[in-house]
């Protein structure tokens, strides 16, 4: 049947009341799309659309929801969430008159169909519609958290990374601040580098003598390592038990010099100060030093050869 014959057939169907005007318009639009496709040269990329009263089944809509939930929450939607999301998504496949309506978009390349998209009544990607809604949920903090206050999904990964980064730079970052940063990164409203650089700037302000090195990308924990190792050796405590919040380490990294400026304490002075720490007297180092002094005194008085 030619396109003209199809037009006459649908004209007759409409006149006889066999089809509605809406259905007639859809059939005619499909014929016009076909005519356009026939006129297009069989090269390059072009698209055509079709309006249908058929909409994706509930299982497909659930797959759309779960795909977005996996991306932003690291899991499928639970039954309670699906009861909310499926009716909301189904409503996007309704025309202004309340009838079922979907938009089918075909993409051709060099005369071959390469992509078929089943869009909503407003020709919107259903997954994108869900994504925009879920991102708002994430930004609002509407998500599950575990007993350590770590949020679910990608936000949890950023939460842990931010907390560790802050700790490695001598900063205390609250759970709420870490969550806010993490959710912003996940939802795309905050650039990941911007969040980490903000923490680095705070560390540089807290330790001005090391600001240039911190801004250059060296974590404070790395810069503090010589002090931590000295403290571990002299006081005979594991270096894993010494962090950037230890008053002695922190004081050495932001030390007020004789001229009133803030600098870092020399390792030599730092170690001398450690030997005044009450813990020093209980170490093997202290006992060996005491024994050495006693031996020297006895030799000086001729009691030992």
Order of alpha helices (4+ residues) and beta strands (2+ residues): alpha-alpha-beta-alpha-alpha-beta-beta-alpha-alpha-alpha-alpha-alpha-alpha-alpha-beta-beta-alpha-alpha
